[in-house]
């Protein structure tokens, strides 16, 4: 039996919003994922960082990846750090095959790090290919994707 996409939003550390993504993220559920990501970025107060917790995600299709890329771009344009956590084997394979594992800030499945004060937010001028990262996290964590 197919598992529907389930989204849940919560606050973590001050300034960090977490969108928990669970179930199947594919073409049929892409619009729901898009709506959840848009809401997570738009809800006030605006976060300093948005973390997409994918630890409950059973399947990630190209449509899911497209929505995550779209959300990452929207976050970057607004100076909001965007991070994926809890990436499982199937999603890690999709990221690796599409070479987007070099684009996303990917961290372990745990509570995200605390972002800096708003005055020191990243605004798209000097972060390299990954875009803004969640400050305070060791850099080694941002590249770990399960094999």
C-alpha positions in Angstrom: 0.0 0.0 0.0 1.2 3.4 -1.0 2.1 5.8 1.8 0.8 9.4 1.4 3.0 12.4 1.9 2.8 13.9 5.4 4.2 17.2 6.4 4.6 18.7 9.8 6.2 22.1 10.7 7.8 23.0 14.0 10.3 25.4 15.4 13.6 24.1 16.6 16.3 26.5 17.9 15.4 30.2 17.7 15.2 31.2 14.0 15.2 27.6 12.8 12.1 26.2 11.2 11.9 22.5 10.5 9.6 20.9 7.9 9.3 17.2 8.6 8.6 15.3 5.4 7.4 11.7 5.6 5.9 9.1 3.2 6.2 9.2 -0.6 7.2 12.4 -2.4 6.6 12.0 -6.1 4.7 13.6 -9.0 1.3 13.0 -7.4 2.3 14.6 -4.1 4.7 17.3 -5.5 2.1 20.1 -5.2 1.6 19.3 -1.5 5.4 19.3 -0.9 5.6 22.6 -2.7 2.8 24.2 -0.6 4.5 23.0 2.6 7.9 24.4 1.6 6.4 27.7 0.5 4.4 28.0 3.8 7.5 27.2 5.8 9.5 30.0 4.1 6.6 32.5 4.2 5.2 32.1 7.7 6.1 34.9 10.0 8.4 35.5 11.7 10.6 34.7 8.8 13.2 32.0 9.7 16.9 32.4 9.5 17.1 28.7 8.5 14.7 26.2 7.0 15.5 22.5 7.6 13.8 19.8 5.6 13.9 16.8 7.8 13.6 13.9 5.4 14.1 11.1 8.0 10.5 9.9 7.5 10.7 10.1 3.7 10.2 6.6 2.1 10.6 7.7 -1.5 11.9 10.8 -3.2 11.3 11.2 -7.0 12.7 13.7 -9.4 9.5 15.8 -8.8 10.4 15.9 -5.0 14.0 16.9 -5.8 12.7 19.6 -8.1 10.5 21.1 -5.3 13.5 20.9 -2.9 15.7 22.7 -5.4 13.0 25.4 -5.9 12.7 25.9 -2.2 16.4 26.1 -1.8 16.6 28.8 -4.4 13.7 30.8 -2.9 15.4 30.5 0.5 18.7 31.7 -0.9 17.1 34.7 -2.5 15.7 35.7 0.8 18.9 35.1 2.8 17.5 32.0 4.5 19.8 29.0 5.0 18.3 25.7 3.6 19.4 22.3 4.9 18.3 18.7 4.3 18.6 16.3 7.2 17.8 12.6 7.7 18.5 11.7 4.1 18.0 8.0 3.6 19.7 5.7 1.1 17.2 6.1 -1.7 17.2 9.9 -1.5 21.0 9.9 -1.2 21.2 7.9 -4.4 18.9 10.4 -6.2 21.1 13.3 -4.9 24.3 11.6 -6.0 23.0 10.6 -9.4 21.8 14.1 -10.2 24.9 15.6 -8.6 22.7 17.7 -6.4 24.5 16.3 -3.3 27.1 19.1 -4.2 24.3 21.7 -4.1 22.4 21.0 -0.9 23.7 21.5 2.6 23.1 18.0 3.9 23.3 17.2 7.6 22.7 14.3 9.9 19.3 13.5 11.3 19.3 15.5 14.6 18.3 18.8 15.9 19.6 21.5 13.6 22.2 24.0 14.7 21.4 27.5 15.8 21.6 30.2 13.1 23.3 33.6 13.6 21.5 36.8 14.4 19.6 38.3 11.5 22.1 41.0 10.9 24.7 38.5 9.9 22.6 36.4 7.6 24.0 35.3 4.2 22.7 37.3 1.2 24.1 35.4 -1.7 27.6 36.9 -2.2 30.2 34.6 -0.7 29.1 31.0 0.1 30.3 28.8 -2.7 28.3 26.3 -4.6 26.1 25.1 -1.7 24.6 28.4 -0.9 24.0 29.4 2.7 24.6 26.8 5.4 23.3 26.6 8.9 26.0 28.3 10.9 27.5 26.6 13.9 27.5 23.2 12.3 30.9 21.5 11.7 31.6 21.7 7.9 32.2 17.9 7.8 28.5 17.4 8.5 27.4 19.3 5.5 28.8 16.8 3.1 27.8 13.5 4.7 25.3 11.6 2.6 24.6 7.9 3.4 25.9 5.4 0.9 
